[in-house]
Amino acid sequence: MKKATLIYICVLVLVLIVAEQSVSGEDIEVNCEKELEELRAKIKERDQNNTELFALIDSLDEEIMRSRKLQEKIEVSVSERARL
């Protein structure tokens, strides 16, 4: 029984050593850098999309104001014609 336990512990230690070597700190750092760059790219893309959306909103606001002014002119014109 003691011999089997000792063999099990030795195998476990060897597995841990191999696992530690396969995932080094440098690998983790490289993966983190890649993920960080991907996140930065996504943020930049979203910022660009937001800028475009705000520009579209501004354009729509301007069109709405033009439409309201035109509608007011039409209403004034109609009421003037109704008086005649």
C-alpha positions, 0 to 999 in steps of 0.5 A: 500500500505504501509503495502504491501511494509513493508511486502515485505521489511521484506520478502526480509530481511529474504531471504537475512539473510537466503542466507547469512547463507547458503553461509558463508565465511568458505564455500567459503574458503573451496571451494577455497582451493579445487579448488586451490588443483585441479589446483595444481594437473593439473599443476603438471600433465602438468609439468610431461607430458611436461617433458616426451615430452621433453625426447621424443624430445631429443630421436628423435633428437638423432635418427635423428642424427644417421640416418644422420650419417648412411646416410652419410656413405652410400653415401660415400660408394656408391660414393667409389663403383661408382669410382671402 
